[in-house]
């Protein structure tokens, strides 16, 4: 059995930087990856999807140019989009490999890891070889994958996932999407802009169930303007494939109304499950919750001493930047005897529809549930100077403020560059800067962030 100081399972957004930094700190380190370097973000998530979304926006902008008398004719060449996406992904993947290959103390193992005991693992290499390894410290960064619901006929009929849909070499005539969350809505707008008819099926009362109702309603309006149909309170009863290759989805709503939807393609975007089944966690004494996610404390330690879980595999908000921040916590604590934890950390995120939904902190509903007395600042983008001048007036800015302290508790920025604007408010929250300081701050004119002045001026009228 080969002995290491540290073993990382999974070369995702936590695993790669952690492995490099531990090795550079003098610890003999191994990182085990069964597929591709970079994890979901580089290979199946952020990098490819945001590349396609950015390119689809060009098609949208070209059509909008008619307002200045410029007419653009023709269809999107999906092969050109996919080739560009693939090149960007492969360049990123290759860059990660090059950044790791010559680091002293670091072994890269391409294979599947399985626990055989406490901090002991068997590695089944992709080339057919096998090896046993152990370490004083083990870090699990194996991520998650799309959850496939148990629907009668689904295996026979087939389906797309957020991974396979980005490999299509033809634009769907009619795309049905099961799910009303962030991934589902990004793909819905993307394919509307590529020319598909899109129908969204959401089992709940509304899309974006974790967001405030006014935010979800506005996003729904924007998607419908772009051509997507939304059906809520839906239960899928069965699915079948016709001899001609079409998919027939049988549904009913809460009211009992039954309907059949025939489409050319359908995408399952109804949640994710952790990649833990191959790890044999019980052998190592690592506990999981009822959904299979690894249970950790605020310092990301599992129930097994010396074993940590980072990123999506531990549950909680499944975002790349969360995984990266996880590695900073364990690195500081292990190498510098720090005392960092996940307690009360502010987690921002962004849904990359157009306009974007930039989010940070609590929603209005969450703040009220936690007992805060709040003031709600809200500004329609049609009242933003930059929005009017650029023709980007869809959406709004919304901030939640503690009525007693003036501190910003959270924000939802549904606007062009919404993620960038919400980052301004995130920095204010970290620095305990009250809303009135933002209201009176001098921003460059005309910028979208400048509209934060006007956003908080609305509280003067409340």
Order of alpha helices (4+ residues) and beta strands (2+ residues): beta-alpha-beta-alpha-alpha-alpha-beta-beta-beta-beta-alpha-beta-alpha-beta-alpha-beta-beta-beta-beta-beta-beta-beta-alpha-beta-beta-alpha-beta-alpha-beta-beta-alpha-alpha-alpha
